[in-house]
Amino acid sequence: MSVLSIVPCREALLGEGSTKEG
């Protein structure tokens, strides 16, 4: 799995893109 796949997953788990750095 790449970061591109992990980022959207984390986003959905948190509800909002909290981990979204850009």
C-alpha positions in Angstrom: 0.0 0.0 0.0 1.2 3.5 -0.8 0.7 6.7 1.0 -1.8 7.7 -1.6 -3.9 4.7 -0.5 -3.4 5.3 3.3 -4.2 9.0 3.3 -7.7 8.7 2.0 -8.3 5.7 4.4 -7.2 7.8 7.4 -9.4 10.6 6.1 -12.5 8.4 6.1 -11.7 7.0 9.6 -11.4 10.5 11.0 -14.3 11.9 9.1 -12.5 15.0 8.1 -9.1 15.3 6.4 -7.3 16.0 9.7 -4.1 14.2 8.6 -4.4 15.9 5.2 -1.2 18.0 4.9 -1.9 19.1 1.4 
